């Protein structure tokens, strides 16, 4: 695994993570659980369960977002017959600790194992997909590579191949850091991902340019992959610019893998 410690121990970190707390109650029909990722450090997850016969998505959100932001979004996943599990990062929402890239990647594996067990306890056996938005694409890509036997498909929304490319695009201060080994390792990992993949990106995304989605799509080793571009959408309005296209793409992708037609 790539060594992110040089980024984690640099001033870059404050430009790349924007954690915020949250103490809002869990909505009716969902339930919270916590994954202990380290002694006295737990990450908050929320399961929006609707139907035991539906597939489930483990979702890693974008930077600056938290679990409860998805209380109003989860019903849209239910409309396409998908249960949703949203995971926070250290320091976000109700989670404890402090975020960095080493922990984001390490914690993703523990969260995945805990979610896999939780779905089994809830008798949700219709298949698990992993999805990452923006910063969450790091965790989703990591899991897609390491757990192809348990994950049926990968969905990346507004994502990127490597945070090193984001650092360069944003012109963040990286003097003295050797980012090449990190980028090389991340790109090789993506080339070795073989599970079905769906890439969704906004046409006018200024934070993470569309070329990142196209490069990620080209790099993926998945024999079955699709790129969906949301017209006129930017990074932060992609979901609501065209709700039908966004969720129809996800539903079609899952149904295709499951051999089911709409």
N, C-alpha and C positions, 0 to 999 in steps of 0.2 A: 504494500500500500504506500502511496506517496506520502512524503513527510511534509505536513502542513505547519509544522511548528514555527518555521520562520515567519509565516504570515500571522499565525496565532500570537506570536510574541512581538509583533510590530505595530506601529500606529495605524496600519491598514485596517485592523480589526474594527475600529470605531466607525469606519466608513462603510463597512460591509454588513454589520448587524445592527438592527434597531429594535431591541426587545422592549416590550411594554407589558405591564401586569394586567391582571383581570380577575375579578372576583364575582362576576355575574353568575346567577344560578343556572344550573343545567335545565334546558327546556324539557317539557313533558314529551315523553316518547323516546328520549335519548338517555344515555347514562355515561358517567365519567369513570375512568379508571386511570391509575398511575403506574408507570413503569419505573422501577428503581434501576437506574443506570449506573449508579455509583453509591457508595455509602453516604446516606443522608441527602442524596440528590435524586429527585424523581421528575419524570417528564409526564405531562398531562396529555391524555388522549380522550376523545369523545366518540362514542359509537351511536350513529343515527340509524338504528335498526328498524326496518319496516316489514320485511317479509323473509321468512326462512328459506324460501325457494329462490330468492334473488341472489345474484353474485354480489361481491363486496369489493369496494375500492379502499385501499389504504392510501390516504392523501397527505402529502407533505406540502404545507402552504408556503407562500412567498414571504420575503422579508418584510417586517413591519406588520404582519398579519398575526392573528392568534386564533385559537380553536373557536371561540364563541362568535367570531366574525362569520362562521359558516352555519350558524343556527338558521338563518333565513335562506341560505343557499342549498342546504341539505334537501329540502322538499323538491327541488328541481332534479336532484339525483333520484329521488323516489319516483318522480314522474317517468323516468326512463327505466324504472324497475331495478335500481341499484341501491344496496345498503352502503353507507359511507362511514369510514373511520378517519378522523382527522387527528394528526399528531402535532404537538407543539415541539419547540426546541428548548434547551436549557435557558432559563431566564425569561421565557415568553409565557404569557398567560398565567396559569397557576403553577407552572413548573419552577423548580428551584435551580440554583447553580448559575453559571455564566456561559454564554455561547462562544464556541469557536469551531473551526472547521474539523479539527481532529475529533472533537466530541460529536459533532454533527454526524460524521460518518460512522464512528464507533457506536453511537446511540441508535442509529438507524437499524442495526442488526438486532439489538435487544428489543427495540420497539416491534420489529417485524415478528420476532419469536413470540412476544407477548400477545400481539394481535392475532397471530395464527392460533395460539392457544385459546384466546378469548372467543374467536369465531367458532372454534370447536365446542366450547362450553355452551355457546348460544345455538348450537345445531345449525350453523350457517355453513353448508358444505357445497354451495353452488359455484365455488371458484373465487380466487382472490386475484385482483389486479393491483398494481402499484402506480400511483400518479404523483408527479411532482410539478409544482408551479414555481417558476423563477428560481429562487434559492433552493427550493425543495427538489429541484431536478437533480441536485448532487446526491441526495439520499436515494431518490428513486432509481437513478442509474446504477448506483452502488448495489442496491438490492437486486435489480434485474440481472446483473452479472453473476452475483453470488448465489442466487436462489432460483434458477430457471426451472427447477423441478417442482417448485411450489407456487410460482407466480405465472398466471396464464397470459398476461400481457402487460405492457408498459405504456403509460401515457405521460407525455411531457408537454406542459403548457407554458409558453413564454420562457422557455429554458435555454440552457447553454451547455456546451460540451465541457468547459472547464472554467473555473472562477478566474484563472489567470487571464483569459480572454476578456472577461468583464473588467478586470483591473486595468487592462490596457485601454479598452474602449472608453472607460470613464476618466482616464488620465490620472488615476490615483497614485499617490507617492509610493513608489516601489524601488527606489534607488538602493542598491546594495543587496537586493534580494535575487536569488537565482530561482526564477519561476519555471525555467525550462523543464527540469525533471518532473515537476508536478503536472505540467501540461502533457508531457510525453506519456506519463503513466495513465492519466485520465483518458486520453485519446485512444490508447491501446485497449483500455478496459471497454470503451464504447464499441470498438471494432469487434470485440469478442462477445458482445451481447447478441443472442440469437432468438430470443422470444419475440413474438409479434409486437409491433410498436406503432403508436400513433403520436404524431407531433402536431400540436396546435399552436399557432402564433399569430399575433396581430400584424396586419400589413404595415402599419405606421408606428410600430414599437420603437421608441427612441431610447429607452433605457437598455433594452437587449435587442439589438437590430435583427431584422428578419434573416439576415445572412447567417446568424447563429443557428437558427432553426434549420436552414438549408444545409449548413455544414454538418450539423448533428444528424440530420436525416441521411446525408451521404455517408457519414462515418459508420452508422449503425450496421452491425453485421446481420441484422434480422432479415431473413428471406422475405418475410411478410411485414411491410411497413407502409405507412401512409402519412403524407404531410397535408394538413388542412390550414389554409391561410384565411383568417377572418378579415374581410375587406373593411378598410377604414378604421380598424381597431388599433388602439394604443396599448401600452403595457397594463395600465390600470383600469381600462374600460372594456377590455376584451370580452369579459363574461356577458356584459349587458348590451354590447354593440349589436350582437346577433345571437340571442339566446337559442333560437331554433337550430342554427348551424352548429353552434358549440355543442349542445347536448345531443343533437342528432348524430354528430360525428362520433361521440363517445358510445352512444347506444349501438350504432351500426358496427363499430369496431368490436364491441363485446359480443354482439349477436353473431357476427361473422365467425369469431373464434369458437363460439358455442354451437355453431351450426343451426342457429335459429333465425328466422326471418321476421321482419316487423309486419 
